[in-house]
Amino acid sequence: MKQGPDQIALPLDWPQSEGDARFIVTDANRAAFDHFRKWSMWPVKATILTGPRRSGRTTLARSFAERVGGRLFDEAEQRNEEEIFHAWNQAQDTGRPLVMVADQAPPGWSPRLPDLKTRLAVTPVIRIDHPDDALFAALIQLFFADRGLHIPPDALRFMSERLHRDYWTAERAVEAVDRFAIAERARLSLPTIRRALIESRMIGEAA
């Protein structure tokens, strides 16, 4: 598995996949990461995982479900309630955990099916937060690496400090910089990145 300074290797018994190498553990998601490592202590064999989209929540949940032979419901609020209800009961009967990835946890997610609602009320909820400084910078590096690019430290610091800090912005910013650099035939440098972000209106002229 690839490992960088802000990345923690997943447990040795966790199946290694391309997706695992992309889940970078910092304080923003460490609670969720640890929650899955300690799944034998869950009060019921199910959990609800929430957090911003693009935060790696599905990557983490899928890797866990594959490792333990569990079941994953992504975008759980949109799934058939009867199906989730039966899956929840089956998880308790078999001991194979159920993970429900959702934008909101109860009471924000409020199923119409009363029996499902009562089960979700006793299901642990864990959340991935918005990226902290370490994770935001690591994601920018990762997205540039996906494109075969290395961002200089000063340019990485510039982007990390001036961009709005969320998962989607990190992806959009790297795409904007790459597109600008190709169009201008410019090398990836702090001046290039600054111009790209200004032209894409992701930062102001004064930045």
Secondary structure, 3 states (H helix, E strand, C coil): CCCCCCCCCCCCCCCCCCCHHHCCCCCCCHHHHHHHHCHHHCCCCEEEEECCCCCCHHHHHHHHHHHHCCEEECCHHHCCHHHHHHHHHHHHHHCCCEEEECCCCCCCCCCCCHHHHHHHHCCCEEECCCCCHHHHHHHHHHHHHHCCCCCCHHHHHHHHHHCCCCHHHHHHHHHHHHHHHHHHCCCCCHHHHHHHHHHCCCCCCCC
